[in-house]
């Protein structure tokens, strides 16, 4: 079967597997803030001395709405919101500190959004100093932030570099003027060049550019031109995301254009294949799904030494048992449970400022969940998994393997006696392979579409 035929066959709605169980299949009644707090304390006690913890901080504000965006954000041009929000973040951090038996060792700190560089350099310094004064960096710590090229200043870069940040990720998406106008993200190449070069001068050792394929009005020539320009700047990492068109979830923001303007099926996949080929020619190695890195970057090195991890931040070189999520809508992971914060700023700030953990829903993992989660992580990070060990087996394993027969016949995986391997040509179908292990999806297939397309 040709690649085009395979795409037609397997391009179905499916999760991106930044967690298992995926959020739609969480059981909120299984956990409350007190249970979440206990799993955090237990996870911290089991792992802080050996690996440290990860911190994800959600900074939701943006000055304008990008119509392709699927993130939790709040649009405003009022910058007087910065101070109160940072105070709430620090109050939430203090609530977590009360759960820790010793000083936390912070392996990873990441600011996401929204637009973290919506906040002034002084306010980001206040936030960072407030977090780090109660924490110690691990020997291999990685601190990074997401940035809008248009709002990132030399002061931002110098301030965060002084505080230990060495990674920054610039949202580029596409350089074509029509595409940029349609998605309301106007940022000329020269501006991206300027901020990338300034970041290098400031001492950042891992600079990433986020690109998106499948955007409205995007063509093969658009993508090739964008990647040509990206190659001139040579970022250390690249994310090449498939545009997830889910307006039934994200509301009016993703309805700023007609669905007829979107490249579909074979045309969309051709954008990815062209990008993947060009990245390889530029010296980038494919990392997991959607990510590429130079051999000098820690993300590539973590893939080589099999420490690559995937969580709600995407792929990361730091595999910690405990990830604390701070901020509106942020999700934490104690390995035994997930918890998501309130999804509006007023509710989040009110609860954080009262000294509460502002959790509004979550999920307590079962023994089965933990086993399946490990298999899905292995496939997403290493393109293989094994059930030779009895602890990696579960009663429905044979049913899951039976569901893989058709994909095996189509050459999308290799099944050995106790092992599954995804060959390189089948990596675009990795989400489909994971779906065969997703017991909650198999038992409760949604009646309406809740996920983006897999390819």
ZISULTA-V597321 format. One record per pair of residues at least 4 apart in sequence whose C-alpha atoms are under 7 Angstrom apart, sorted by the first residue. I is the first residue (numbers start at 0). GAP is how many residues later the second one is. If there is no record, write none. Layout:
i:I gap:GAP
i:I gap:GAP
This chain:
i:0 gap:4
i:0 gap:5
i:0 gap:409
i:1 gap:4
i:2 gap:4
i:3 gap:4
i:3 gap:262
i:4 gap:4
i:5 gap:4
i:6 gap:4
i:6 gap:258
i:6 gap:259
i:7 gap:257
i:10 gap:442
i:10 gap:443
i:10 gap:444
i:11 gap:441
i:11 gap:442
i:12 gap:436
i:12 gap:438
i:12 gap:439
i:12 gap:440
i:12 gap:441
i:13 gap:417
i:13 gap:437
i:13 gap:438
i:13 gap:439
i:13 gap:440
i:14 gap:416
i:14 gap:436
i:15 gap:415
i:16 gap:5
i:17 gap:292
i:17 gap:293
i:17 gap:294
i:17 gap:296
i:18 gap:292
i:18 gap:293
i:19 gap:353
i:20 gap:4
i:20 gap:5
i:20 gap:348
i:21 gap:4
i:24 gap:415
i:25 gap:336
i:25 gap:337
i:26 gap:336
i:27 gap:333
i:27 gap:334
i:27 gap:335
i:29 gap:333
i:29 gap:334
i:30 gap:4
i:30 gap:5
i:30 gap:331
i:30 gap:332
i:30 gap:333
i:31 gap:4
i:32 gap:4
i:32 gap:324
i:32 gap:326
i:33 gap:4
i:34 gap:4
i:35 gap:4
i:35 gap:301
i:35 gap:303
i:36 gap:4
i:37 gap:4
i:38 gap:4
i:38 gap:295
i:38 gap:297
i:38 gap:298
i:39 gap:4
i:39 gap:294
i:40 gap:4
i:40 gap:58
i:40 gap:59
i:41 gap:4
i:42 gap:4
i:42 gap:278
i:42 gap:279
i:42 gap:291
i:43 gap:4
i:43 gap:56
i:43 gap:278
i:46 gap:4
i:46 gap:5
i:46 gap:274
i:47 gap:4
i:47 gap:5
i:47 gap:56
i:47 gap:57
i:50 gap:269
i:51 gap:52
i:51 gap:53
i:51 gap:54
i:51 gap:55
i:51 gap:86
i:51 gap:268
i:52 gap:52
i:52 gap:53
i:52 gap:54
i:52 gap:55
i:52 gap:267
i:52 gap:269
i:52 gap:270
i:53 gap:52
i:53 gap:53
i:53 gap:54
i:53 gap:55
i:53 gap:266
i:53 gap:268
i:53 gap:269
i:53 gap:270
i:54 gap:53
i:54 gap:54
i:54 gap:55
i:54 gap:268
i:54 gap:269
i:54 gap:270
i:55 gap:53
i:55 gap:54
i:55 gap:55
i:55 gap:268
i:55 gap:269
i:55 gap:270
i:56 gap:53
i:56 gap:54
i:56 gap:55
i:56 gap:268
i:56 gap:269
i:56 gap:270
i:57 gap:53
i:57 gap:54
i:57 gap:55
i:57 gap:268
i:57 gap:269
i:57 gap:270
i:57 gap:272
i:58 gap:52
i:58 gap:53
i:58 gap:54
i:58 gap:55
i:58 gap:56
i:58 gap:57
i:58 gap:268
i:59 gap:12
i:59 gap:13
i:59 gap:14
i:59 gap:53
i:59 gap:54
i:59 gap:55
i:60 gap:12
i:60 gap:13
i:60 gap:14
i:60 gap:15
i:60 gap:53
i:60 gap:54
i:60 gap:57
i:61 gap:11
i:61 gap:12
i:61 gap:13
i:61 gap:14
i:61 gap:52
i:61 gap:53
i:61 gap:56
i:62 gap:12
i:62 gap:13
i:62 gap:14
i:63 gap:11
i:64 gap:10
i:64 gap:119
i:65 gap:117
i:65 gap:118
i:65 gap:119
i:66 gap:116
i:66 gap:117
i:66 gap:186
i:66 gap:187
i:66 gap:189
i:67 gap:115
i:67 gap:186
i:69 gap:180
i:70 gap:43
i:71 gap:42
i:71 gap:257
i:72 gap:40
i:72 gap:41
i:80 gap:4
i:81 gap:4
i:81 gap:37
i:82 gap:4
i:83 gap:4
i:84 gap:4
i:84 gap:264
i:85 gap:4
i:85 gap:41
i:86 gap:4
i:87 gap:4
i:87 gap:261
i:87 gap:264
i:87 gap:265
i:88 gap:4
i:88 gap:237
i:88 gap:238
i:89 gap:4
i:89 gap:40
i:90 gap:4
i:90 gap:261
i:90 gap:262
i:90 gap:264
i:91 gap:4
i:91 gap:234
i:91 gap:260
i:91 gap:263
i:91 gap:265
i:92 gap:4
i:93 gap:4
i:94 gap:260
i:94 gap:261
i:94 gap:262
i:95 gap:4
i:102 gap:31
i:102 gap:32
i:103 gap:31
i:103 gap:32
i:104 gap:30
i:104 gap:31
i:104 gap:32
i:104 gap:33
i:105 gap:29
i:105 gap:30
i:105 gap:31
i:105 gap:32
i:105 gap:35
i:106 gap:30
i:106 gap:31
i:106 gap:33
i:106 gap:34
i:106 gap:35
i:106 gap:211
i:107 gap:33
i:107 gap:34
i:107 gap:35
i:107 gap:210
i:108 gap:33
i:108 gap:34
i:108 gap:35
i:109 gap:33
i:109 gap:34
i:109 gap:35
i:110 gap:5
i:110 gap:33
i:110 gap:34
i:110 gap:35
i:111 gap:4
i:111 gap:33
i:111 gap:34
i:114 gap:32
i:114 gap:33
i:115 gap:30
i:115 gap:31
i:116 gap:30
i:116 gap:31
i:116 gap:34
i:116 gap:35
i:117 gap:33
i:118 gap:4
i:118 gap:5
i:119 gap:4
i:120 gap:4
i:120 gap:34
i:120 gap:35
i:120 gap:38
i:121 gap:4
i:122 gap:4
i:123 gap:4
i:124 gap:4
i:124 gap:34
i:124 gap:35
i:125 gap:4
i:126 gap:4
i:127 gap:4
i:128 gap:4
i:130 gap:4
i:131 gap:4
i:136 gap:4
i:142 gap:21
i:142 gap:22
i:142 gap:23
i:142 gap:24
i:143 gap:21
i:143 gap:22
i:143 gap:23
i:143 gap:24
i:144 gap:22
i:144 gap:23
i:144 gap:24
i:145 gap:22
i:145 gap:23
i:145 gap:24
i:146 gap:5
i:146 gap:21
i:146 gap:22
i:146 gap:23
i:146 gap:24
i:147 gap:4
i:147 gap:22
i:147 gap:23
i:148 gap:21
i:148 gap:42
i:148 gap:43
i:148 gap:46
i:149 gap:37
i:151 gap:4
i:152 gap:4
i:153 gap:4
i:153 gap:44
i:154 gap:4
i:155 gap:4
i:156 gap:4
i:156 gap:42
i:156 gap:45
i:157 gap:4
i:157 gap:44
i:158 gap:4
i:159 gap:4
i:159 gap:5
i:160 gap:4
i:160 gap:5
i:160 gap:42
i:165 gap:37
i:165 gap:38
i:165 gap:39
i:165 gap:40
i:166 gap:37
i:166 gap:38
i:166 gap:39
i:166 gap:40
i:167 gap:38
i:167 gap:39
i:167 gap:40
i:168 gap:38
i:168 gap:39
i:168 gap:40
i:169 gap:38
i:169 gap:39
i:169 gap:40
i:170 gap:38
i:170 gap:39
i:171 gap:37
i:171 gap:38
i:171 gap:39
i:172 gap:37
i:172 gap:38
i:172 gap:39
i:173 gap:5
i:173 gap:6
i:173 gap:37
i:173 gap:38
i:173 gap:52
i:174 gap:5
i:174 gap:13
i:174 gap:14
i:174 gap:51
i:175 gap:4
i:175 gap:46
i:176 gap:4
i:177 gap:4
i:178 gap:4
i:178 gap:37
i:178 gap:38
i:178 gap:39
i:179 gap:4
i:179 gap:5
i:179 gap:6
i:180 gap:4
i:180 gap:5
i:186 gap:4
i:187 gap:4
i:188 gap:4
i:189 gap:4
i:190 gap:4
i:191 gap:4
i:192 gap:4
i:192 gap:40
i:193 gap:4
i:194 gap:4
i:195 gap:4
i:196 gap:4
i:197 gap:4
i:198 gap:4
i:198 gap:5
i:199 gap:4
i:199 gap:5
i:205 gap:30
i:205 gap:91
i:206 gap:28
i:206 gap:29
i:206 gap:30
i:207 gap:27
i:207 gap:28
i:207 gap:29
i:207 gap:30
i:208 gap:26
i:208 gap:28
i:208 gap:29
i:208 gap:30
i:209 gap:28
i:209 gap:29
i:209 gap:30
i:210 gap:28
i:210 gap:29
i:210 gap:30
i:211 gap:28
i:211 gap:29
i:211 gap:30
i:211 gap:31
i:212 gap:27
i:212 gap:28
i:212 gap:29
i:212 gap:30
i:212 gap:58
i:212 gap:59
i:213 gap:4
i:213 gap:28
i:213 gap:29
i:213 gap:48
i:213 gap:49
i:213 gap:54
i:214 gap:28
i:214 gap:47
i:215 gap:45
i:215 gap:46
i:215 gap:47
i:216 gap:44
i:216 gap:45
i:217 gap:4
i:217 gap:45
i:218 gap:4
i:219 gap:4
i:219 gap:51
i:220 gap:4
i:221 gap:4
i:222 gap:4
i:222 gap:48
i:223 gap:4
i:224 gap:4
i:225 gap:4
i:226 gap:4
i:227 gap:4
i:228 gap:4
i:229 gap:4
i:230 gap:51
i:235 gap:57
i:235 gap:58
i:235 gap:61
i:236 gap:55
i:236 gap:56
i:236 gap:57
i:237 gap:53
i:237 gap:54
i:237 gap:55
i:238 gap:51
i:238 gap:52
i:238 gap:53
i:239 gap:50
i:239 gap:51
i:240 gap:49
i:243 gap:208
i:244 gap:207
i:245 gap:4
i:245 gap:206
i:246 gap:4
i:246 gap:5
i:246 gap:7
i:246 gap:8
i:249 gap:4
i:256 gap:4
i:262 gap:4
i:262 gap:5
i:263 gap:4
i:264 gap:4
i:265 gap:4
i:266 gap:4
i:267 gap:4
i:268 gap:4
i:268 gap:186
i:269 gap:4
i:270 gap:4
i:271 gap:4
i:272 gap:4
i:273 gap:4
i:274 gap:4
i:275 gap:4
i:276 gap:4
i:277 gap:4
i:278 gap:4
i:278 gap:5
i:279 gap:4
i:279 gap:5
i:282 gap:11
i:283 gap:8
i:283 gap:9
i:283 gap:10
i:284 gap:7
i:284 gap:8
i:284 gap:9
i:284 gap:10
i:285 gap:5
i:285 gap:6
i:285 gap:7
i:286 gap:4
i:286 gap:5
i:286 gap:6
i:286 gap:13
i:286 gap:16
i:287 gap:92
i:287 gap:93
i:287 gap:94
i:288 gap:91
i:292 gap:4
i:292 gap:6
i:292 gap:7
i:293 gap:6
i:294 gap:5
i:294 gap:6
i:296 gap:4
i:297 gap:4
i:297 gap:19
i:298 gap:4
i:298 gap:17
i:298 gap:18
i:299 gap:4
i:300 gap:4
i:301 gap:4
i:301 gap:5
i:301 gap:6
i:301 gap:15
i:302 gap:4
i:302 gap:5
i:306 gap:10
i:306 gap:12
i:307 gap:8
i:307 gap:9
i:307 gap:11
i:307 gap:73
i:308 gap:6
i:308 gap:7
i:308 gap:8
i:308 gap:9
i:308 gap:10
i:308 gap:72
i:309 gap:4
i:309 gap:5
i:309 gap:6
i:309 gap:67
i:309 gap:71
i:310 gap:4
i:320 gap:13
i:320 gap:14
i:321 gap:11
i:321 gap:12
i:321 gap:13
i:322 gap:9
i:322 gap:10
i:322 gap:11
i:323 gap:8
i:323 gap:9
i:324 gap:5
i:324 gap:6
i:324 gap:7
i:325 gap:4
i:327 gap:13
i:327 gap:14
i:327 gap:15
i:327 gap:16
i:327 gap:17
i:327 gap:20
i:328 gap:11
i:328 gap:12
i:328 gap:13
i:328 gap:14
i:329 gap:10
i:329 gap:11
i:330 gap:7
i:330 gap:8
i:330 gap:9
i:330 gap:10
i:331 gap:6
i:331 gap:7
i:331 gap:8
i:332 gap:4
i:332 gap:5
i:332 gap:6
i:333 gap:4
i:335 gap:28
i:335 gap:29
i:336 gap:26
i:336 gap:27
i:336 gap:28
i:337 gap:24
i:337 gap:25
i:337 gap:26
i:338 gap:20
i:338 gap:22
i:338 gap:23
i:338 gap:24
i:339 gap:19
i:339 gap:20
i:339 gap:21
i:339 gap:22
i:340 gap:17
i:340 gap:18
i:340 gap:19
i:341 gap:5
i:341 gap:6
i:341 gap:16
i:341 gap:17
i:341 gap:18
i:343 gap:4
i:344 gap:4
i:345 gap:4
i:346 gap:4
i:347 gap:4
i:347 gap:10
i:348 gap:4
i:349 gap:4
i:350 gap:4
i:350 gap:5
i:350 gap:7
i:351 gap:4
i:351 gap:5
i:351 gap:6
i:364 gap:4
i:364 gap:5
i:365 gap:4
i:366 gap:4
i:367 gap:4
i:367 gap:26
i:368 gap:4
i:369 gap:4
i:370 gap:4
i:370 gap:21
i:371 gap:4
i:371 gap:65
i:372 gap:4
i:373 gap:4
i:374 gap:4
i:374 gap:10
i:375 gap:4
i:375 gap:58
i:376 gap:4
i:377 gap:4
i:377 gap:5
i:377 gap:6
i:377 gap:7
i:378 gap:4
i:378 gap:5
i:378 gap:6
i:378 gap:55
i:379 gap:50
i:382 gap:38
i:382 gap:39
i:383 gap:36
i:383 gap:37
i:383 gap:38
i:384 gap:34
i:384 gap:35
i:384 gap:36
i:385 gap:32
i:385 gap:33
i:385 gap:34
i:386 gap:5
i:386 gap:6
i:386 gap:31
i:386 gap:32
i:387 gap:30
i:392 gap:4
i:395 gap:4
i:396 gap:4
i:397 gap:4
i:398 gap:4
i:399 gap:4
i:399 gap:36
i:399 gap:37
i:400 gap:4
i:402 gap:33
i:403 gap:4
i:403 gap:32
i:404 gap:4
i:405 gap:4
i:406 gap:4
i:406 gap:5
i:406 gap:6
i:407 gap:4
i:407 gap:5
i:407 gap:6
i:411 gap:10
i:411 gap:11
i:411 gap:14
i:412 gap:7
i:412 gap:8
i:412 gap:9
i:412 gap:10
i:413 gap:6
i:413 gap:7
i:413 gap:8
i:414 gap:4
i:414 gap:5
i:414 gap:6
i:415 gap:4
i:421 gap:4
i:421 gap:5
i:422 gap:4
i:425 gap:4
i:427 gap:27
i:428 gap:4
i:429 gap:4
i:430 gap:4
i:430 gap:23
i:431 gap:4
i:431 gap:22
i:433 gap:4
i:437 gap:4
i:438 gap:4
i:439 gap:4
i:440 gap:4
